[in-house]
Amino acid sequence: MQGVPALEIDGARVAARIGLELPVFRRLMDQGRIAVLCERGTGEDEGTWRATFYYGRQRARFLVDRRGRVVDID
């Protein structure tokens, strides 16, 4: 099994999806008030990752494909 790659998702993109200004998003991340769930694809999805950011009832979900490109998924 491979190690976890460095996944990078632009904070401005996440902030916009959950309805926050970037400085507020960064502060909340620093405070641990935004939860992040990162899931590794298996089977036919092996090599991909899904990252979900949660703040209250807001959610932003992204797929990182095999090439490292970030795709909004809902």
PyMOL commands that set and color helices and strands:
alter all, ss='L'
color gray80, all
select helices_A, chain A and resi 11-17+22-30+43-45
alter helices_A, ss='H'
color red, helices_A
select strands_A, chain A and resi 35-40+49-55+58-64+70-72
alter strands_A, ss='S'
color yellow, strands_A
deselect
rebuild
show_as cartoon
